[in-house]
Amino acid sequence: MGHMSEDRTKERVASTAWWPKWEQELSKYINTCKRFQKANRKHGKKYGLLQHIEEPKHPWETINMDWATGLVPGGKKKLQCLPDHS
């Protein structure tokens, strides 16, 4: 499930609601939202480097997705890997 940017979220709220200091309150909420912080590229982990993965507590709590391409000339073009870390 995706997550909107802070600007996009503010646009949607502004089109349907208003209350005093709504922009400041919404910014505070967004900046303390763990889900937003993970989805936000400015705060997310960098791609391409090995990253530590916390040990999951439940099956399927943590999965990764990766692609391998150019494996066999003239053969299958892509391989998608989805390892479960439980």
JOMOTA-V458548 format. One record per residue. RES is the residue in three letters. SS is DSSP state (hx for helix, st for strand, lp for the rest). D_FIRST is the distance of its C-alpha to the first C-alpha in Angstrom with 2 decimals. Layout:
# JOMOTA-V458548
((RES SS D_FIRST) (RES SS D_FIRST))
This chain:
# JOMOTA-V458548
((MET lp 0.00) (GLY lp 3.77) (HIS lp 6.84) (MET lp 10.17) (SER lp 13.41) (GLU hx 16.13) (ASP hx 18.25) (ARG hx 15.83) (THR hx 15.17) (LYS hx 18.97) (GLU hx 19.63) (ARG hx 17.70) (VAL hx 19.46) (ALA hx 22.74) (SER hx 22.65) (THR hx 22.56) (ALA lp 24.07) (TRP lp 26.61) (TRP lp 28.28) (PRO lp 30.49) (LYS lp 28.83) (TRP hx 25.33) (GLU hx 24.36) (GLN hx 25.60) (GLU hx 23.97) (LEU hx 20.55) (SER hx 21.00) (LYS hx 22.08) (TYR hx 19.14) (ILE hx 16.61) (ASN hx 18.78) (THR lp 18.84) (CYS lp 15.15) (LYS hx 14.27) (ARG hx 10.48) (PHE hx 11.45) (GLN hx 14.11) (LYS hx 12.13) (ALA hx 9.83) (ASN lp 13.06) (ARG lp 15.14) (LYS lp 18.33) (HIS lp 17.71) (GLY lp 15.77) (LYS lp 17.81) (LYS lp 19.76) (TYR lp 19.10) (GLY lp 22.05) (LEU lp 23.67) (LEU lp 23.80) (GLN lp 21.89) (HIS lp 22.76) (ILE lp 20.32) (GLU lp 20.96) (GLU lp 22.19) (PRO lp 19.70) (LYS lp 21.20) (HIS lp 19.65) (PRO lp 19.03) (TRP lp 15.60) (GLU lp 14.65) (THR lp 14.64) (ILE st 14.24) (ASN lp 14.77) (MET lp 14.62) (ASP st 17.60) (TRP st 19.64) (ALA st 23.42) (THR st 25.29) (GLY lp 28.98) (LEU lp 29.97) (VAL lp 32.73) (PRO lp 34.56) (GLY lp 34.42) (GLY lp 32.20) (LYS lp 28.53) (LYS lp 26.70) (LYS st 23.51) (LEU st 22.54) (GLN st 19.02) (CYS st 19.16) (LEU lp 16.75) (PRO lp 18.90) (ASP st 18.37) (HIS lp 19.95) (SER lp 21.28))
